């Protein structure tokens, strides 16, 4: 994608915009801390005040979300200058602090989201920026721990995959640990029967809004874990393509396919599979690859949400089957 710069012709530069966003972030976190302290020490704190604080908390949570979106937009439109400003300014220290175990989960998740954007978009193809961005990868590796809440784990998996693609050779020092973490999360994939809610609703189309929101369903936890596993599998393929051509890990990835929970990542994974077969660059045993294609064909025919693979043409998939005889 090509992102158009914000504030074209403006005198404001990315560093100034980041500074303004950081000031708003600091004020938001300060308000939250004051509310928490008052709730603890104020002897007259009652239900009325609690309701007012809850309303303020919801507003600040929304502000936090938009601050992350704003930072991500700058990283997309003003690469690599925004990344340089982020790493050299107050944001780097703030993100490092928010990612620490003693911080609230919403803060740790916010840090992971911003780091994902910084790694995916920040370098902008600049090799020096790629080298500097690699220092952010440990934040994602730490969030891949099995005990991490699923939403942050899923984001961290995605981040490792896009980081491998964006950083290229500069990802290599982290590749081994990334492969280990991603394989572990793939192994925790729930039974496929528990992710039936991921299948398309009647009359589905080409818009993600046509799929049911299962986050509040009784099987929502299993679906969330399936999303984590799918993102780990998709990220593993990206890491292996760029930095670590491990035949054993490729075999595990082929045996995991097809992805069933995440439509976008399933599309990317199926494209990767077809490309590996087309170029003969997939270092996995032939019997595993043939079996994998069979499972993918069954899932495609069934119209499973994650394996609809709307970006992968039938011709491409059929070509991969024919190439294997």
DRENNUFI-83987 format. One record per residue (C-alpha): residue number from 1; residue in one letter; y negated, x negated, z. Coordinates in nm, 2 decimals, m for minus. Each point is the difference from the previous one (the first is absolute). Layout:
REM residues N
   i aa      y      x      z
 NUM  A      Y      X      Z
...
END
This chain:
REM residues 325
   i aa      y      x      z
   1  X   0.00   0.00   0.00
   2  X  m0.36  m0.10  m0.05
   3  X  m0.24   0.10   0.28
   4  X  m0.37   0.05  m0.06
   5  X  m0.23  m0.19   0.24
   6  X  m0.18   0.21   0.25
   7  X  m0.38   0.01   0.01
   8  X  m0.03  m0.16  m0.34
   9  X  m0.34  m0.18  m0.01
  10  X  m0.05   0.03   0.37
  11  X  m0.13  m0.29   0.20
  12  X   0.27   0.06   0.26
  13  X   0.28  m0.25  m0.02
  14  X   0.36   0.04   0.13
  15  X  m0.07  m0.20   0.31
  16  X  m0.29   0.23   0.10
  17  X   0.20   0.31  m0.07
  18  X   0.30  m0.13   0.21
  19  X  m0.24  m0.09   0.28
  20  X  m0.13   0.36   0.00
  21  X   0.35   0.14   0.00
  22  X   0.10  m0.23   0.29
  23  X  m0.30   0.11   0.20
  24  X   0.11   0.36  m0.04
  25  X   0.35  m0.10   0.09
  26  X  m0.11  m0.17   0.32
  27  X  m0.21   0.30   0.10
  28  X   0.29   0.24  m0.06
  29  X   0.23  m0.21   0.22
  30  X  m0.26  m0.03   0.27
  31  X  m0.05   0.38   0.01
  32  X   0.37   0.04   0.04
  33  X   0.02  m0.25   0.28
  34  X  m0.28   0.16   0.19
  35  X   0.17   0.34  m0.03
  36  X   0.32  m0.14   0.13
  37  X  m0.18  m0.17   0.30
  38  X  m0.19   0.31   0.09
  39  X   0.32   0.21  m0.01
  40  X   0.15  m0.25   0.25
  41  X  m0.28  m0.04   0.25
  42  X  m0.20   0.32  m0.02
  43  X   0.11   0.22   0.29
  44  X  m0.16   0.30  m0.16
  45  X   0.19  m0.04  m0.32
  46  X   0.14   0.35  m0.10
  47  X   0.16   0.19  m0.28
  48  X  m0.34   0.07  m0.16
  49  X  m0.08  m0.37  m0.02
  50  X   0.35  m0.08  m0.12
  51  X  m0.03   0.25  m0.28
  52  X  m0.34  m0.15  m0.10
  53  X   0.15  m0.35   0.01
  54  X   0.29   0.11  m0.21
  55  X  m0.24   0.13  m0.26
  56  X  m0.20  m0.33   0.01
  57  X   0.33  m0.19  m0.03
  58  X   0.10   0.19  m0.32
  59  X  m0.34  m0.07  m0.15
  60  X   0.03  m0.37   0.08
  61  X   0.35  m0.01  m0.14
  62  X  m0.14   0.14  m0.32
  63  X  m0.27  m0.27   0.00
  64  X   0.26  m0.27   0.05
  65  X   0.19   0.13  m0.30
  66  X  m0.31   0.00  m0.22
  67  X  m0.10  m0.35   0.12
  68  X   0.34  m0.13  m0.12
  69  X  m0.04   0.18  m0.33
  70  X  m0.34  m0.15  m0.04
  71  X   0.13  m0.35   0.07
  72  X   0.28   0.05  m0.25
  73  X  m0.24   0.12  m0.27
  74  X  m0.21  m0.31   0.04
  75  X   0.32  m0.22  m0.03
  76  X   0.09   0.18  m0.32
  77  X  m0.34  m0.01  m0.17
  78  X  m0.14  m0.33   0.12
  79  X   0.29  m0.24   0.00
  80  X   0.02  m0.28   0.10
  81  X  m0.34   0.00   0.17
  82  X   0.08   0.27   0.24
  83  X   0.32  m0.17   0.11
  84  X  m0.19  m0.32   0.06
  85  X  m0.26   0.19   0.21
  86  X   0.27   0.18   0.19
  87  X   0.18  m0.33   0.09
  88  X  m0.32  m0.18   0.09
  89  X  m0.17   0.28   0.19
  90  X   0.06   0.22   0.30
  91  X   0.27   0.21  m0.17
  92  X   0.26  m0.28   0.02
  93  X  m0.03  m0.03   0.38
  94  X  m0.01   0.38   0.04
  95  X   0.31   0.06  m0.21
  96  X   0.19  m0.28   0.19
  97  X  m0.09   0.17   0.33
  98  X   0.08   0.35  m0.12
  99  X   0.35  m0.11  m0.11
 100  X   0.09  m0.13   0.34
 101  X   0.28   0.18   0.20
 102  X  m0.23   0.10   0.29
 103  X  m0.22   0.21  m0.24
 104  X   0.04   0.37  m0.08
 105  X   0.24   0.09  m0.27
 106  X  m0.28   0.15  m0.21
 107  X  m0.18  m0.33   0.01
 108  X   0.30  m0.20  m0.10
 109  X   0.07   0.24  m0.28
 110  X  m0.37  m0.03  m0.12
 111  X   0.03  m0.38   0.00
 112  X   0.32   0.01  m0.21
 113  X  m0.16   0.24  m0.25
 114  X  m0.30  m0.23  m0.05
 115  X   0.22  m0.31  m0.02
 116  X   0.20   0.17  m0.27
 117  X  m0.31   0.07  m0.21
 118  X  m0.13  m0.36   0.06
 119  X   0.33  m0.14  m0.13
 120  X   0.05   0.23  m0.29
 121  X  m0.36   0.01  m0.13
 122  X  m0.19  m0.27   0.17
 123  X   0.09  m0.31  m0.20
 124  X  m0.08   0.15  m0.33
 125  X   0.20  m0.26  m0.19
 126  X  m0.19  m0.29   0.16
 127  X   0.25  m0.27   0.11
 128  X  m0.22  m0.13   0.28
 129  X  m0.03   0.35   0.14
 130  X   0.37   0.05  m0.03
 131  X   0.06  m0.31   0.22
 132  X  m0.25   0.13   0.26
 133  X   0.14   0.35   0.00
 134  X   0.35  m0.12   0.09
 135  X  m0.12  m0.06   0.36
 136  X   0.01   0.38   0.04
 137  X   0.37   0.04  m0.07
 138  X   0.12  m0.05   0.36
 139  X  m0.17   0.32   0.10
 140  X   0.23   0.19  m0.24
 141  X   0.31  m0.20   0.11
 142  X  m0.06   0.09   0.36
 143  X  m0.03   0.37  m0.09
 144  X   0.34   0.00  m0.17
 145  X   0.18  m0.02   0.33
 146  X   0.25   0.29   0.04
 147  X  m0.18   0.13   0.31
 148  X  m0.32   0.04  m0.18
 149  X  m0.11   0.37  m0.06
 150  X   0.12   0.11  m0.35
 151  X  m0.35   0.05  m0.16
 152  X  m0.11  m0.36   0.08
 153  X   0.34  m0.14  m0.10
 154  X  m0.01   0.18  m0.34
 155  X  m0.35  m0.14  m0.06
 156  X   0.11  m0.35   0.09
 157  X   0.29   0.02  m0.23
 158  X  m0.22   0.11  m0.29
 159  X  m0.25  m0.27   0.09
 160  X   0.26  m0.28  m0.02
 161  X   0.10   0.12  m0.35
 162  X  m0.35   0.01  m0.14
 163  X  m0.09  m0.33   0.17
 164  X   0.29  m0.17  m0.17
 165  X  m0.13   0.13  m0.34
 166  X  m0.36  m0.08   0.07
 167  X   0.04  m0.34   0.17
 168  X   0.28  m0.14  m0.23
 169  X   0.09  m0.36   0.11
 170  X  m0.21   0.03   0.31
 171  X   0.24   0.26   0.14
 172  X   0.29  m0.25  m0.01
 173  X  m0.04  m0.13   0.36
 174  X   0.05   0.35   0.13
 175  X   0.27   0.12  m0.25
 176  X   0.31  m0.08   0.21
 177  X  m0.13   0.18   0.31
 178  X  m0.12   0.29  m0.22
 179  X   0.35   0.04  m0.17
 180  X   0.17  m0.01   0.34
 181  X  m0.24   0.27   0.14
 182  X   0.03   0.23  m0.30
 183  X   0.38  m0.02  m0.03
 184  X   0.02   0.10   0.37
 185  X  m0.22   0.30  m0.06
 186  X   0.20   0.10  m0.31
 187  X   0.32   0.00   0.21
 188  X  m0.15   0.26   0.23
 189  X  m0.02   0.26  m0.29
 190  X   0.10   0.34   0.12
 191  X   0.29   0.18  m0.16
 192  X  m0.11   0.15  m0.33
 193  X   0.09   0.35   0.12
 194  X  m0.28  m0.01   0.26
 195  X  m0.26  m0.06  m0.27
 196  X   0.07   0.32  m0.19
 197  X  m0.35   0.12   0.08
 198  X  m0.13  m0.27  m0.24
 199  X   0.14   0.19  m0.29
 200  X  m0.25   0.18  m0.22
 201  X  m0.09   0.36   0.08
 202  X   0.06   0.27  m0.26
 203  X  m0.22  m0.04  m0.31
 204  X  m0.12  m0.36   0.08
 205  X  m0.23  m0.17  m0.24
 206  X  m0.15  m0.35  m0.04
 207  X  m0.23   0.01   0.29
 208  X   0.10  m0.13   0.35
 209  X  m0.16   0.32   0.15
 210  X   0.30   0.18  m0.15
 211  X   0.23  m0.15   0.26
 212  X   0.05   0.14   0.34
 213  X  m0.16  m0.16   0.31
 214  X   0.29  m0.07   0.22
 215  X  m0.18  m0.19   0.27
 216  X   0.02   0.29   0.25
 217  X   0.35   0.11  m0.09
 218  X   0.29  m0.04   0.24
 219  X   0.13  m0.26  m0.24
 220  X  m0.34  m0.17  m0.02
 221  X   0.11  m0.30   0.20
 222  X   0.29  m0.07  m0.24
 223  X  m0.22   0.05  m0.30
 224  X  m0.26  m0.24   0.14
 225  X   0.27  m0.26   0.07
 226  X   0.13   0.05  m0.36
 227  X  m0.36  m0.07  m0.12
 228  X   0.00  m0.32   0.20
 229  X   0.33  m0.11  m0.15
 230  X  m0.11   0.08  m0.35
 231  X  m0.32  m0.19   0.03
 232  X   0.19  m0.29   0.14
 233  X   0.24   0.01  m0.30
 234  X  m0.29   0.01  m0.25
 235  X  m0.18  m0.28   0.18
 236  X   0.32  m0.21   0.01
 237  X   0.02   0.01  m0.38
 238  X  m0.36  m0.11  m0.04
 239  X   0.06  m0.29   0.24
 240  X   0.32  m0.11  m0.17
 241  X  m0.16   0.01  m0.34
 242  X  m0.29  m0.22   0.11
 243  X   0.12  m0.23   0.27
 244  X   0.36   0.01   0.09
 245  X   0.27   0.05  m0.27
 246  X   0.28   0.05   0.27
 247  X   0.31   0.13  m0.17
 248  X   0.13   0.14   0.33
 249  X  m0.32   0.19   0.06
 250  X   0.00   0.13  m0.35
 251  X   0.35   0.13   0.05
 252  X  m0.11   0.19   0.31
 253  X  m0.29   0.15  m0.19
 254  X   0.22   0.11  m0.29
 255  X   0.24   0.16   0.25
 256  X  m0.29   0.19   0.16
 257  X  m0.12   0.16  m0.32
 258  X  m0.10   0.26  m0.08
 259  X  m0.30   0.07   0.22
 260  X   0.00   0.37   0.11
 261  X  m0.30   0.06   0.22
 262  X  m0.31  m0.17  m0.16
 263  X  m0.07   0.11  m0.36
 264  X  m0.25  m0.27  m0.08
 265  X   0.21  m0.29   0.14
 266  X   0.31   0.15  m0.16
 267  X  m0.18  m0.02  m0.34
 268  X  m0.09  m0.36   0.06
 269  X   0.35  m0.10   0.12
 270  X   0.17   0.17  m0.30
 271  X  m0.24  m0.17  m0.24
 272  X   0.09  m0.33   0.17
 273  X   0.37   0.07  m0.03
 274  X  m0.03   0.08  m0.37
 275  X  m0.22  m0.31  m0.07
 276  X   0.25  m0.23   0.18
 277  X   0.28   0.14  m0.21
 278  X  m0.20  m0.03  m0.32
 279  X  m0.09  m0.36   0.06
 280  X   0.33  m0.10   0.15
 281  X  m0.19  m0.13   0.31
 282  X   0.17   0.22   0.26
 283  X   0.22  m0.24   0.21
 284  X   0.24   0.26   0.13
 285  X   0.37   0.05  m0.08
 286  X   0.06   0.21  m0.31
 287  X   0.22   0.25   0.18
 288  X  m0.28   0.08   0.25
 289  X  m0.25   0.04  m0.27
 290  X   0.22   0.24  m0.20
 291  X   0.07   0.21   0.32
 292  X  m0.37   0.00   0.07
 293  X  m0.09   0.14  m0.34
 294  X   0.26   0.27   0.05
 295  X  m0.16   0.11   0.33
 296  X  m0.35  m0.01  m0.16
 297  X   0.12   0.22  m0.29
 298  X   0.15   0.25   0.24
 299  X  m0.32   0.02   0.20
 300  X  m0.22   0.02  m0.31
 301  X   0.22   0.29  m0.13
 302  X  m0.03   0.17   0.34
 303  X  m0.38  m0.03  m0.02
 304  X  m0.03  m0.16   0.34
 305  X  m0.36  m0.05   0.11
 306  X   0.01  m0.38   0.04
 307  X   0.21  m0.06  m0.31
 308  X  m0.18   0.22  m0.25
 309  X  m0.16  m0.33  m0.10
 310  X  m0.28   0.17  m0.19
 311  X  m0.13  m0.34  m0.13
 312  X   0.33  m0.12  m0.12
 313  X   0.09   0.14  m0.34
 314  X   0.35   0.13  m0.07
 315  X   0.02  m0.25  m0.29
 316  X  m0.06  m0.29   0.23
 317  X   0.27   0.12   0.24
 318  X   0.25   0.08  m0.28
 319  X  m0.07  m0.35  m0.15
 320  X   0.10  m0.16   0.33
 321  X   0.33   0.20   0.00
 322  X   0.07  m0.10  m0.36
 323  X  m0.07  m0.36   0.07
 324  X   0.27   0.00   0.26
 325  X   0.24   0.15  m0.24
END
